[in-house]
Amino acid sequence: MHLAIIMMFLLKYVTKSSELGDEDIIIIPGSKNTVEDMKDLIDKNISREIIRLAKRGTIVFGICGGFQIIGQK
């Protein structure tokens, strides 16, 4: 007997904090310009929404520069 696992997911790229809400995981991708991208997340209140969702239990995963963005220091 063969078992198959079918995983379905929706991947979306957000540019406004209002586009976030009920995600299972948030992935912050790598960046060539980490400082400017972090400023952009702050200016658009996306960082505030990510923090709110993380406190609610949403997984936040950073890749390369994205890992630096989610750091505290």
Phi, psi and omega in degrees: 000135178255135176253137178240137175252122178250118180251127177243137179211159175247126179248128178225148178257121184254148177234357179223147180298331181292346179276353177263152177182302186232033181291148174279328181210144175243127180250122175262112185284171176296162185212144175275345184223071187303315183297312181294321179294323176295318177300320179296317178298321179291312182301326182267006182061015177291322180298320178298318180291322177297317179297317179300315180293322178298319178295335178276353176113359178291134178286132175242123187235124179251136178251122177054248179299330176295328176293322177294322180297322183276356179287164180264332182222000000 
